Amino acid sequence: MNHQTRRSFLKTSAAASALAVNFVPSRVFGANDRVRIGVAGINGRGQSHMGAYLGMKNVEVSHLIDPDSRLFNN
């Protein structure tokens, strides 16, 4: 088992945080941009979530997933 000291953990965390700044997107999404979401589970609660999302302005349900493939036959 690898024993890591608190000091080495803090050094690694600080280095990772410094590198993470490079991965910040150059464009920040504004309030007018469209939000795309996926819904997992189409029956029950997922269906009510999907209905709520479809009624929201600037929200697009782009993906649906459900383990019951028969739901997608229609």
C-alpha positions in Angstrom: 0.0 0.0 0.0 1.3 3.4 -0.9 1.7 5.7 2.1 1.1 9.3 1.3 1.9 12.1 3.7 -0.3 15.1 4.1 2.4 17.3 2.7 2.8 15.2 -0.5 -1.0 15.2 -0.8 -1.2 19.0 -0.6 1.6 19.4 -3.1 -0.1 17.1 -5.6 -3.4 18.8 -5.0 -1.9 22.3 -5.6 -0.2 21.1 -8.8 -3.5 19.6 -10.1 -5.4 22.8 -9.2 -2.8 24.9 -11.1 -3.1 22.7 -14.2 -6.9 22.7 -14.0 -6.9 26.4 -14.9 -5.8 25.4 -18.4 -9.0 23.4 -18.9 -11.4 26.2 -18.3 -13.5 26.7 -21.4 -12.7 29.9 -23.4 -16.4 30.6 -23.8 -18.7 30.9 -20.9 -22.3 30.0 -21.5 -24.7 33.0 -21.2 -28.2 33.1 -20.1 -29.5 33.1 -23.7 -27.8 29.8 -24.6 -29.8 26.6 -25.1 -29.4 23.9 -22.5 -29.3 20.3 -23.8 -30.1 17.5 -21.4 -30.6 13.7 -21.5 -33.3 11.9 -19.5 -32.6 8.4 -18.1 -35.8 6.4 -17.6 -38.8 7.2 -19.6 -41.6 5.7 -17.5 -42.7 7.1 -14.2 -40.6 9.9 -12.8 -38.5 10.2 -15.9 -41.6 10.9 -18.0 -42.7 13.7 -15.7 -39.1 15.2 -15.8 -39.2 15.1 -19.6 -42.5 16.8 -19.7 -41.3 19.6 -17.3 -38.1 20.1 -19.4 -40.0 20.3 -22.7 -42.1 23.1 -21.2 -39.0 25.1 -20.3 -37.7 27.9 -22.5 -34.2 27.3 -23.9 -34.1 23.6 -22.8 -33.8 20.8 -25.3 -34.1 17.1 -24.4 -31.4 15.7 -26.7 -31.1 12.1 -25.5 -33.3 9.5 -24.0 -32.2 6.2 -22.4 -34.1 3.4 -20.8 -33.2 -0.3 -20.2 -36.6 -1.3 -21.7 -35.9 -1.1 -25.5 -39.6 -1.8 -26.3 -40.4 1.8 -25.4 -38.4 3.0 -28.4 -40.2 0.9 -31.0 -42.9 3.5 -31.6 
